[in-house]
């Protein structure tokens, strides 16, 4: 993994045992740190459990984006309406849909120049990020300010 300048970076994963509320905060803060360098994202509008009531408006927005993509011809009518919904990370409203749903979905991804930098899944229990040293420091500072220890993230083992 390399950072945006071609230098070394690290891949971090969420450790097991975190409360769902704290896991959601980690997902959201990781996305906010990664956003400036992300140029594409998509998500699935499915969860392994009930969606939290607070994110139901974002769920409807995601499904609306999928319907709009069908109408515009960017998406086939035969596609599963809840799978692979494209998110424009430059659009504040669409980005907030991603931030709301990523901690609860079966799958969400973000990339930079075709390379993955964020992956969330398993309805909040799985998170992987590829961060530059600056992004990692920023994320850990943001988590610390929220009272979440840096130990909630671990360096991904090769092949892990």
One Martini backbone bead per residue (centre of mass of N, CA, C, O) as a GRO file, in nm:
protein
  160
    1UNK     BB    1   0.098   0.034   0.021
    2UNK     BB    2   0.022   0.370  -0.076
    3UNK     BB    3   0.027   0.685  -0.089
    4UNK     BB    4  -0.051   0.968  -0.272
    5UNK     BB    5   0.286   1.005  -0.301
    6UNK     BB    6   0.409   0.691  -0.292
    7UNK     BB    7   0.430   0.625  -0.012
    8UNK     BB    8   0.397   0.492   0.274
    9UNK     BB    9   0.139   0.286   0.412
   10UNK     BB   10  -0.167   0.178   0.579
   11UNK     BB   11  -0.350  -0.102   0.694
   12UNK     BB   12  -0.667  -0.093   0.851
   13UNK     BB   13  -0.851  -0.258   1.115
   14UNK     BB   14  -1.111  -0.377   1.283
   15UNK     BB   15  -1.173  -0.475   1.590
   16UNK     BB   16  -1.300  -0.679   1.798
   17UNK     BB   17  -1.560  -0.578   2.044
   18UNK     BB   18  -1.711  -0.343   1.951
   19UNK     BB   19  -1.939  -0.135   1.967
   20UNK     BB   20  -2.172  -0.035   1.747
   21UNK     BB   21  -2.142   0.270   1.800
   22UNK     BB   22  -1.830   0.283   1.772
   23UNK     BB   23  -1.808   0.155   1.495
   24UNK     BB   24  -1.966   0.378   1.350
   25UNK     BB   25  -1.766   0.605   1.415
   26UNK     BB   26  -1.524   0.486   1.268
   27UNK     BB   27  -1.643   0.478   0.989
   28UNK     BB   28  -1.711   0.782   0.966
   29UNK     BB   29  -1.426   0.897   1.018
   30UNK     BB   30  -1.283   0.755   0.789
   31UNK     BB   31  -1.445   0.887   0.563
   32UNK     BB   32  -1.375   1.183   0.632
   33UNK     BB   33  -1.068   1.148   0.588
   34UNK     BB   34  -1.087   1.021   0.287
   35UNK     BB   35  -1.256   1.207   0.100
   36UNK     BB   36  -1.048   1.403  -0.048
   37UNK     BB   37  -0.926   1.129  -0.210
   38UNK     BB   38  -1.189   1.047  -0.316
   39UNK     BB   39  -1.372   0.935  -0.635
   40UNK     BB   40  -1.526   0.670  -0.523
   41UNK     BB   41  -1.853   0.505  -0.459
   42UNK     BB   42  -2.025   0.227  -0.292
   43UNK     BB   43  -2.345   0.056  -0.214
   44UNK     BB   44  -2.550  -0.139  -0.006
   45UNK     BB   45  -2.912  -0.170   0.070
   46UNK     BB   46  -2.803  -0.378   0.302
   47UNK     BB   47  -2.878  -0.580   0.595
   48UNK     BB   48  -2.858  -0.816   0.861
   49UNK     BB   49  -3.041  -0.600   0.989
   50UNK     BB   50  -3.185  -0.356   1.120
   51UNK     BB   51  -3.230  -0.042   1.061
   52UNK     BB   52  -3.172   0.240   1.182
   53UNK     BB   53  -3.384   0.498   1.214
   54UNK     BB   54  -3.174   0.733   1.152
   55UNK     BB   55  -3.111   0.599   0.840
   56UNK     BB   56  -3.372   0.581   0.663
   57UNK     BB   57  -3.342   0.832   0.481
   58UNK     BB   58  -3.077   0.727   0.348
   59UNK     BB   59  -3.193   0.474   0.229
   60UNK     BB   60  -3.393   0.616   0.042
   61UNK     BB   61  -3.177   0.778  -0.109
   62UNK     BB   62  -3.026   0.539  -0.228
   63UNK     BB   63  -3.267   0.420  -0.385
   64UNK     BB   64  -3.307   0.678  -0.552
   65UNK     BB   65  -3.034   0.672  -0.695
   66UNK     BB   66  -3.090   0.407  -0.842
   67UNK     BB   67  -3.341   0.503  -0.998
   68UNK     BB   68  -3.199   0.740  -1.143
   69UNK     BB   69  -2.992   0.560  -1.295
   70UNK     BB   70  -3.201   0.417  -1.464
   71UNK     BB   71  -3.331   0.664  -1.600
   72UNK     BB   72  -3.032   0.760  -1.714
   73UNK     BB   73  -2.874   0.479  -1.804
   74UNK     BB   74  -2.649   0.382  -1.568
   75UNK     BB   75  -2.867   0.151  -1.516
   76UNK     BB   76  -3.008  -0.143  -1.494
   77UNK     BB   77  -3.319  -0.286  -1.453
   78UNK     BB   78  -3.186  -0.575  -1.369
   79UNK     BB   79  -3.073  -0.469  -1.133
   80UNK     BB   80  -3.023  -0.458  -0.820
   81UNK     BB   81  -3.151  -0.191  -0.640
   82UNK     BB   82  -2.940  -0.242  -0.371
   83UNK     BB   83  -2.685  -0.272  -0.558
   84UNK     BB   84  -2.426  -0.076  -0.632
   85UNK     BB   85  -2.445   0.222  -0.532
   86UNK     BB   86  -2.369   0.519  -0.644
   87UNK     BB   87  -2.135   0.766  -0.510
   88UNK     BB   88  -2.094   1.111  -0.476
   89UNK     BB   89  -1.836   1.245  -0.285
   90UNK     BB   90  -1.880   1.558  -0.369
   91UNK     BB   91  -2.161   1.518  -0.258
   92UNK     BB   92  -2.288   1.586   0.041
   93UNK     BB   93  -2.548   1.415   0.046
   94UNK     BB   94  -2.425   1.150  -0.059
   95UNK     BB   95  -2.205   1.122   0.154
   96UNK     BB   96  -2.404   1.100   0.397
   97UNK     BB   97  -2.519   0.834   0.308
   98UNK     BB   98  -2.258   0.676   0.341
   99UNK     BB   99  -2.208   0.745   0.639
  100UNK     BB  100  -2.474   0.619   0.745
  101UNK     BB  101  -2.457   0.317   0.599
  102UNK     BB  102  -2.174   0.179   0.628
  103UNK     BB  103  -2.213   0.067   0.937
  104UNK     BB  104  -2.474  -0.138   0.818
  105UNK     BB  105  -2.377  -0.280   0.578
  106UNK     BB  106  -2.268  -0.537   0.369
  107UNK     BB  107  -2.156  -0.298   0.158
  108UNK     BB  108  -1.864  -0.079   0.114
  109UNK     BB  109  -1.691   0.159  -0.109
  110UNK     BB  110  -1.367   0.318  -0.166
  111UNK     BB  111  -1.180   0.529  -0.403
  112UNK     BB  112  -0.851   0.591  -0.569
  113UNK     BB  113  -0.770   0.562  -0.874
  114UNK     BB  114  -0.889   0.249  -0.850
  115UNK     BB  115  -0.813   0.234  -0.542
  116UNK     BB  116  -0.862   0.106  -0.254
  117UNK     BB  117  -0.958   0.273   0.087
  118UNK     BB  118  -1.253   0.140   0.143
  119UNK     BB  119  -1.413  -0.109   0.366
  120UNK     BB  120  -1.743  -0.232   0.428
  121UNK     BB  121  -1.910  -0.478   0.649
  122UNK     BB  122  -2.114  -0.687   0.814
  123UNK     BB  123  -2.286  -0.472   0.964
  124UNK     BB  124  -2.009  -0.325   1.119
  125UNK     BB  125  -1.765  -0.554   1.162
  126UNK     BB  126  -1.625  -0.434   0.895
  127UNK     BB  127  -1.293  -0.277   0.843
  128UNK     BB  128  -1.112  -0.105   0.580
  129UNK     BB  129  -0.796   0.079   0.541
  130UNK     BB  130  -0.611   0.323   0.340
  131UNK     BB  131  -0.339   0.507   0.482
  132UNK     BB  132  -0.183   0.767   0.538
  133UNK     BB  133  -0.006   0.906   0.782
  134UNK     BB  134  -0.190   1.157   0.801
  135UNK     BB  135  -0.462   1.009   0.811
  136UNK     BB  136  -0.407   0.839   1.056
  137UNK     BB  137  -0.363   1.072   1.254
  138UNK     BB  138  -0.638   1.202   1.211
  139UNK     BB  139  -0.812   0.963   1.295
  140UNK     BB  140  -0.698   0.921   1.582
  141UNK     BB  141  -0.772   1.205   1.680
  142UNK     BB  142  -1.078   1.184   1.635
  143UNK     BB  143  -1.123   0.940   1.818
  144UNK     BB  144  -1.008   1.059   2.077
  145UNK     BB  145  -1.220   1.294   2.091
  146UNK     BB  146  -1.450   1.049   2.126
  147UNK     BB  147  -1.316   0.816   2.320
  148UNK     BB  148  -1.145   0.640   2.114
  149UNK     BB  149  -0.923   0.410   2.091
  150UNK     BB  150  -0.659   0.308   1.886
  151UNK     BB  151  -0.712  -0.011   1.942
  152UNK     BB  152  -0.953  -0.046   1.723
  153UNK     BB  153  -0.696  -0.052   1.545
  154UNK     BB  154  -0.524  -0.255   1.301
  155UNK     BB  155  -0.282  -0.395   1.141
  156UNK     BB  156  -0.266  -0.552   0.857
  157UNK     BB  157  -0.205  -0.855   0.769
  158UNK     BB  158  -0.057  -1.036   0.560
  159UNK     BB  159  -0.322  -1.196   0.401
  160UNK     BB  160  -0.578  -1.079   0.598
   0.00000   0.00000   0.00000
